[in-house]
Amino acid sequence: MAENNQIIETFDEDGNKVSFELIDIVSVDDIEYALLLPSEKQEDMEDDEILVMRLKKDGDEYIFEVIDDDSEFEKIVQYIEEIEDETEE
């Protein structure tokens, strides 16, 4: 897990600025994914709901992409659950 959590600011589909705490970055099938926790209450999210976004490198910047593919998303969720299970043992 990431030791120094960073705040990521981005814009939602309505153009509103939203902030997330970067919890961790995981790699699944050589693709990096960011695990984000809203730093402020979001209307459409539970308090402890983690958002998973694909990371794409663009020069020195990272671009956060929504995961539209259900099978890709399920693969990431399964990986995260396996990690959680291992850390609980």
ROMIFI-893072 format. One record per residue (C-alpha): chain; y, x, z; residue in three letters. Coordinates in pm, whole numbers, plus 50000, padded with zeros to 5 digits. Example, Ala and Ser with C-alpha at 12.3 -4.5 7.8 and 13.67 -1.06 7.14 Angstrom:
ROMIFI-893072
<rec 'A', <49550, 51230, 50780>, 'ALA'> <rec 'A', <49894, 51367, 50714>, 'SER'> 
//
This chain:
ROMIFI-893072
<rec 'A', <50000, 50000, 50000>, 'MET'> <rec 'A', <50357, 50107, 49937>, 'ALA'> <rec 'A', <50521, 50260, 50245>, 'GLU'> <rec 'A', <50889, 50208, 50163>, 'ASN'> <rec 'A', <50933, 49855, 50037>, 'ASN'> <rec 'A', <51211, 49816, 49784>, 'GLN'> <rec 'A', <51422, 49514, 49700>, 'ILE'> <rec 'A', <51400, 49407, 49334>, 'ILE'> <rec 'A', <51671, 49183, 49193>, 'GLU'> <rec 'A', <51609, 48981, 48878>, 'THR'> <rec 'A', <51704, 48650, 48720>, 'PHE'> <rec 'A', <51494, 48334, 48705>, 'ASP'> <rec 'A', <51457, 48107, 48401>, 'GLU'> <rec 'A', <51778, 47925, 48499>, 'ASP'> <rec 'A', <51982, 48246, 48517>, 'GLY'> <rec 'A', <51997, 48250, 48898>, 'ASN'> <rec 'A', <51977, 48590, 49068>, 'LYS'> <rec 'A', <51669, 48621, 49291>, 'VAL'> <rec 'A', <51556, 48905, 49516>, 'SER'> <rec 'A', <51203, 49016, 49591>, 'PHE'> <rec 'A', <51054, 49277, 49819>, 'GLU'> <rec 'A', <50819, 49508, 49630>, 'LEU'> <rec 'A', <50507, 49507, 49847>, 'ILE'> <rec 'A', <50280, 49721, 49631>, 'ASP'> <rec 'A', <50189, 49825, 49279>, 'ILE'> <rec 'A', <49825, 49797, 49176>, 'VAL'> <rec 'A', <49654, 49912, 48859>, 'SER'> <rec 'A', <49387, 49697, 48693>, 'VAL'> <rec 'A', <49233, 49805, 48362>, 'ASP'> <rec 'A', <49507, 50071, 48322>, 'ASP'> <rec 'A', <49785, 49811, 48352>, 'ILE'> <rec 'A', <50023, 49817, 48649>, 'GLU'> <rec 'A', <50113, 49501, 48839>, 'TYR'> <rec 'A', <50381, 49450, 49103>, 'ALA'> <rec 'A', <50312, 49245, 49415>, 'LEU'> <rec 'A', <50639, 49082, 49514>, 'LEU'> <rec 'A', <50741, 48877, 49816>, 'LEU'> <rec 'A', <51057, 48665, 49795>, 'PRO'> <rec 'A', <51324, 48816, 50020>, 'SER'> <rec 'A', <51485, 48473, 50047>, 'GLU'> <rec 'A', <51335, 48124, 50061>, 'LYS'> <rec 'A', <51245, 48002, 49710>, 'GLN'> <rec 'A', <51225, 47627, 49650>, 'GLU'> <rec 'A', <50909, 47648, 49439>, 'ASP'> <rec 'A', <50720, 47901, 49655>, 'MET'> <rec 'A', <50545, 47893, 49992>, 'GLU'> <rec 'A', <50687, 48122, 50262>, 'ASP'> <rec 'A', <50401, 48374, 50239>, 'ASP'> <rec 'A', <50324, 48335, 49867>, 'GLU'> <rec 'A', <50311, 48665, 49679>, 'ILE'> <rec 'A', <50425, 48680, 49319>, 'LEU'> <rec 'A', <50228, 48904, 49080>, 'VAL'> <rec 'A', <50405, 49040, 48772>, 'MET'> <rec 'A', <50297, 49284, 48501>, 'ARG'> <rec 'A', <50497, 49609, 48489>, 'LEU'> <rec 'A', <50602, 49756, 48158>, 'LYS'> <rec 'A', <50776, 50091, 48138>, 'LYS'> <rec 'A', <51081, 50108, 47911>, 'ASP'> <rec 'A', <51217, 50462, 47926>, 'GLY'> <rec 'A', <51310, 50522, 48288>, 'ASP'> <rec 'A', <51322, 50149, 48367>, 'GLU'> <rec 'A', <51048, 49905, 48459>, 'TYR'> <rec 'A', <51040, 49556, 48312>, 'ILE'> <rec 'A', <50873, 49280, 48512>, 'PHE'> <rec 'A', <50676, 49043, 48289>, 'GLU'> <rec 'A', <50529, 48702, 48371>, 'VAL'> <rec 'A', <50150, 48684, 48333>, 'ILE'> <rec 'A', <50075, 48389, 48106>, 'ASP'> <rec 'A', <49707, 48464, 48048>, 'ASP'> <rec 'A', <49496, 48281, 48309>, 'ASP'> <rec 'A', <49200, 48519, 48275>, 'SER'> <rec 'A', <49426, 48824, 48324>, 'GLU'> <rec 'A', <49583, 48662, 48630>, 'PHE'> <rec 'A', <49243, 48571, 48779>, 'GLU'> <rec 'A', <49122, 48929, 48728>, 'LYS'> <rec 'A', <49420, 49061, 48926>, 'ILE'> <rec 'A', <49375, 48805, 49204>, 'VAL'> <rec 'A', <49007, 48898, 49233>, 'GLN'> <rec 'A', <49097, 49268, 49253>, 'TYR'> <rec 'A', <49355, 49202, 49526>, 'ILE'> <rec 'A', <49108, 48990, 49725>, 'GLU'> <rec 'A', <48849, 49270, 49702>, 'GLU'> <rec 'A', <49103, 49518, 49838>, 'ILE'> <rec 'A', <49189, 49280, 50124>, 'GLU'> <rec 'A', <48820, 49236, 50206>, 'ASP'> <rec 'A', <48768, 49614, 50216>, 'GLU'> <rec 'A', <49065, 49670, 50447>, 'THR'> <rec 'A', <48945, 49398, 50687>, 'GLU'> <rec 'A', <48603, 49563, 50734>, 'GLU'> 
//
